[in-house]
Amino acid sequence: MEVALSPVDNAQLANLCGPLDENIRQIEAGFDVLVRRRNERFSISGEKSRLTADALLHFYAMAREPLSVDEIQLGLIEFLNAPVRRISRSADGTTDGPQLVTRKAELHGRTPRQVEYLKHIQEFDITFGIGPAGTGKTYLAVASAVDAFERDLVQRIILTRPAVEAGERLGFLPGDLAQKVDPYLRPLYDALYDLMGADRVARLYEKRAIEIAPLAFMRGRTLNHAFVILDEAQNTTPEQMKMFLTRIGIGAKAVVTGDITQIDLPKGQMSGLKEAVEVLAGVRGIAFTQFRKEDVVRHPLVARIVEAYEARQKA
């Protein structure tokens, strides 16, 4: 298949292609096609040739300024959920999903399930986000927490996760308890830094408006007027999950995220997340979003890696 870009603008064409055609290589990898270029004419071969042509025209229209690799990869996610399921945009560039108040003005759901997830978080007091790595479960939950805090809908943000990872044990890590659990909580810090800035996070942490702690620290508390996120919930026990869910107080909102295909609990130990999905499926006021490999918002290869592992498990 061939496509010609018009009107021809050499600067715009250079912005589309990127240094050494890096953006074109990203488009090839994302759609698993082969793209050849001669000036403003592109020759495309592969199953997704039509979609690739649409994407080239779309990115060319955006290329009045240089396009970053991030912009290309995030745009590919939306096109891979196209054509009929693509997130619609209005003339001013806004999407049909919830708009979040964070340091990242362009933050929005990139797939229909991400948009659904954000709507669930805003409309329900408890939301479960379940699915493979890279689908934005944790990042969008933290972004929603920041949004609620900035709008004064909650008074504090509390992020927690169980200190269980891939067979490691806290006793093998150096330092006191706070230093031992810090590596487990680092992804939550990273998301906050990205969405609020490290300096502001540090100030709010000192004021206890932001709290990041292992799940064991939640026992015995009642969390009022807080946005609480339980990350990596597949590694909770049923008792821990029940304990967490019953901590929710007045004016609070909770989001539980996890991937039930990556459970690191001892063999034979039931996952609290798996049990919660079964027990709470019909409970009014609780929402579930089940992400799939199509919702992966990382390097295009990540979705194919997830797909390859799923195929292996089914074999």
C-alpha positions in Angstrom: 0.0 0.0 0.0 1.2 3.5 -0.8 0.3 6.9 0.8 1.4 10.4 -0.2 1.5 13.2 2.3 0.1 16.6 1.2 0.6 19.5 1.2 4.3 18.8 1.1 6.3 20.6 3.8 9.9 19.5 4.3 10.1 20.7 7.9 6.9 19.0 8.8 8.0 15.8 7.0 11.3 15.9 9.0 9.4 16.3 12.3 7.2 13.3 11.4 10.2 11.0 10.6 12.4 12.1 13.5 16.2 11.9 13.7 17.4 9.1 11.4 13.7 8.1 10.8 13.4 7.0 14.5 9.7 7.8 14.5 9.1 5.7 11.4 10.9 2.8 13.1 8.6 3.2 16.1 5.5 3.1 13.8 6.9 0.0 12.1 7.4 -1.8 15.4 4.0 -0.7 16.8 2.0 -2.0 13.8 4.4 -4.8 12.8 4.7 -3.6 9.3 7.5 -2.6 6.9 7.6 1.1 5.8 9.7 2.5 3.0 9.9 6.2 2.2 10.8 8.2 -0.9 10.4 11.9 -0.1 6.7 12.4 0.9 5.6 9.0 -0.5 5.5 6.0 1.8 5.2 2.3 0.8 3.7 0.1 3.5 3.5 -3.7 3.6 1.9 -5.8 6.3 -1.5 -6.8 7.8 -2.0 -3.3 9.3 -1.1 -1.3 6.2 -4.4 0.7 6.2 -4.1 1.5 9.9 -0.4 2.5 9.4 -1.4 4.9 6.5 -4.0 6.5 8.7 -1.5 6.9 11.5 1.1 8.5 9.2 -1.5 11.1 8.0 -2.5 11.7 11.6 1.1 12.2 12.8 1.9 14.4 9.8 -0.9 16.7 10.8 0.6 16.9 14.3 4.1 17.5 13.0 4.2 21.2 12.9 6.5 20.8 15.9 9.0 18.0 16.4 7.4 14.8 17.6 8.9 12.9 20.5 9.2 9.1 20.6 6.8 9.3 23.6 4.1 11.1 21.5 4.5 8.5 18.8 4.2 5.5 21.1 1.3 6.9 23.0 -0.5 7.8 19.7 0.1 4.2 18.5 -1.8 2.9 21.5 -4.8 4.8 20.5 -4.6 3.7 16.9 -4.2 0.1 17.9 -7.6 0.5 19.5 -8.9 1.9 16.3 -10.7 2.5 14.1 -14.1 2.3 15.7 -12.9 2.2 19.3 -10.4 5.1 19.1 -10.8 7.7 21.8 -12.5 10.7 20.2 -11.1 14.2 20.4 -12.8 17.5 20.1 -11.4 20.4 18.1 -9.6 21.8 21.1 -7.7 18.5 21.6 -9.6 17.3 24.7 -10.9 13.7 24.9 -14.2 12.2 25.7 -12.9 10.8 29.0 -12.4 12.5 32.4 -9.9 15.3 32.4 -7.5 15.1 35.4 -5.8 18.0 37.2 -2.2 17.1 37.5 1.2 18.5 36.4 0.7 16.6 33.1 -2.0 18.6 31.3 -2.3 16.0 28.5 -3.0 13.0 30.8 -6.1 11.1 29.8 -7.2 7.5 29.1 -5.6 6.2 26.0 -7.8 3.2 25.5 -11.6 2.6 26.0 -10.9 0.5 29.1 -8.6 3.2 30.6 -11.4 5.8 30.0 -13.9 3.4 31.7 -11.4 2.9 34.6 -11.1 6.6 35.2 -14.9 7.0 35.1 -15.3 4.2 37.6 -12.8 5.8 40.0 -14.7 9.1 39.9 -18.1 7.5 40.2 -17.5 4.6 42.7 -16.1 4.6 46.2 -14.1 1.4 45.6 -12.7 0.4 42.2 -10.6 -2.6 41.2 -8.2 -2.3 38.3 -7.0 -5.8 37.2 -4.8 -6.7 34.3 -1.3 -7.1 32.9 1.7 -4.9 33.4 1.8 -1.6 31.5 -1.9 -1.0 31.3 -1.8 2.1 33.5 -3.6 0.6 36.5 -1.3 2.2 39.1 -0.4 5.3 37.3 -4.0 6.3 36.4 -5.0 5.5 40.0 -2.3 7.8 41.4 -3.3 10.5 38.8 -6.9 10.2 40.0 -5.7 10.6 43.6 -3.7 13.7 42.7 -6.7 15.1 40.8 -9.0 14.5 43.8 -6.5 16.2 46.1 -6.0 19.2 43.9 -9.8 19.6 43.7 -10.0 19.4 47.5 -12.3 16.3 47.3 -10.0 14.5 49.7 -7.6 15.8 52.4 -4.8 13.3 51.9 -3.4 10.6 49.6 -2.4 7.2 51.0 -0.6 4.7 48.9 0.2 1.2 50.1 1.3 -2.2 48.8 2.2 -5.6 50.4 6.0 -6.1 50.9 6.1 -9.3 48.9 8.0 -9.5 45.6 9.2 -12.4 43.5 10.5 -14.5 46.3 12.4 -11.8 48.1 12.2 -11.4 51.9 12.7 -8.2 53.9 15.3 -9.8 56.1 17.7 -9.9 53.2 17.6 -6.2 52.7 19.9 -3.8 54.5 18.8 -1.0 56.9 15.9 -0.4 59.3 12.3 -1.2 58.5 11.7 2.0 56.6 14.7 1.4 54.4 13.8 -2.3 53.9 10.3 -1.5 52.6 11.3 1.5 50.5 12.2 -0.5 47.3 8.7 -2.0 47.3 7.1 1.4 47.4 9.4 3.1 44.9 7.0 2.8 41.9 4.4 4.8 43.9 7.0 7.5 44.7 7.9 7.6 41.0 4.3 8.1 39.9 3.8 10.9 42.4 7.0 12.7 41.4 6.0 12.6 37.8 2.5 14.0 38.5 3.2 16.5 41.2 7.0 17.2 41.2 9.5 15.9 43.8 9.6 19.1 45.8 5.9 19.3 46.3 5.6 15.7 47.1 8.3 16.1 49.8 6.5 19.1 51.3 3.2 17.3 51.4 4.9 14.2 52.8 6.2 16.2 55.7 2.7 17.6 56.3 1.4 14.0 56.2 -1.0 15.0 53.4 0.8 12.2 51.5 1.5 8.8 53.1 3.2 5.9 51.5 3.5 2.8 53.7 3.4 -1.0 53.5 0.1 -2.7 53.9 0.8 -4.0 57.4 0.8 -0.4 58.6 -2.9 0.0 57.7 -4.2 -2.4 60.4 -6.3 -0.8 63.1 -6.8 2.5 61.2 -9.9 4.2 59.9 -9.1 6.2 56.8 -11.5 9.2 56.5 -11.5 11.8 53.7 -8.6 10.1 52.0 -7.8 8.7 48.6 -6.3 5.2 49.3 -4.6 3.0 46.7 -3.6 -0.6 47.3 -1.1 -1.6 44.6 0.1 -5.1 43.7 -2.9 -6.4 45.5 -2.4 -9.9 44.0 0.2 -10.4 46.7 -2.3 -9.8 49.6 -3.7 -12.7 51.6 -7.5 -12.8 51.9 -7.2 -11.6 55.5 -5.1 -8.6 54.4 -7.6 -7.7 51.6 -10.5 -7.8 54.0 -8.5 -5.7 56.5 -7.7 -3.1 53.8 -11.2 -2.8 52.4 -12.7 -2.4 55.9 -10.3 0.6 56.6 -12.3 2.8 54.3 -14.0 5.6 56.2 -16.2 8.6 55.7 -15.5 10.7 52.5 -12.8 8.2 51.4 -12.2 6.6 48.0 -10.2 3.4 47.4 -8.6 1.9 44.3 -7.2 -1.7 44.3 -4.8 -2.6 41.5 -3.1 -5.9 40.6 -2.3 -8.6 38.1 -3.6 -12.1 39.1 -1.1 -13.7 36.7 1.9 -12.4 38.7 1.2 -13.7 42.2 4.4 -14.0 44.4 2.8 -15.5 47.5 4.0 -18.9 48.8 2.7 -21.8 46.8 -0.8 -22.8 47.9 -1.5 -19.4 49.5 -4.8 -17.9 48.2 -4.5 -14.4 46.7 -6.7 -11.8 48.4 -7.3 -10.2 45.1 -8.6 -13.3 43.4 -10.9 -14.0 46.3 -12.2 -10.4 46.4 -13.1 -10.6 42.7 -15.3 -13.6 43.4 -16.7 -12.4 46.7 -17.4 -8.8 45.8 -18.6 -9.2 42.1 -22.2 -8.4 43.0 -21.7 -5.8 45.7 -23.3 -2.5 44.8 -21.0 0.5 44.9 -17.9 -1.5 43.8 -16.6 -1.3 40.2 -14.3 -3.6 38.4 -12.2 -2.8 35.3 -10.5 -5.8 33.6 -7.6 -4.7 31.5 -6.2 -6.7 28.6 -3.1 -6.8 26.5 -4.7 -4.3 24.1 -4.5 -1.7 26.9 -0.8 -1.8 27.4 0.6 1.7 27.3 4.3 1.1 27.1 6.7 0.3 24.4 4.8 -1.5 21.6 6.8 -4.6 22.2 5.3 -5.0 25.7 1.9 -5.9 24.4 3.4 -8.6 22.1 5.4 -9.9 25.1 2.2 -10.2 27.2 0.5 -11.9 24.3 3.3 -14.4 23.8 3.2 -15.3 27.5 -0.6 -15.7 27.4 -0.2 -18.0 24.4 2.4 -20.1 26.2 0.2 -20.5 29.3 -2.7 -21.7 27.1 -0.6 -24.2 25.2 
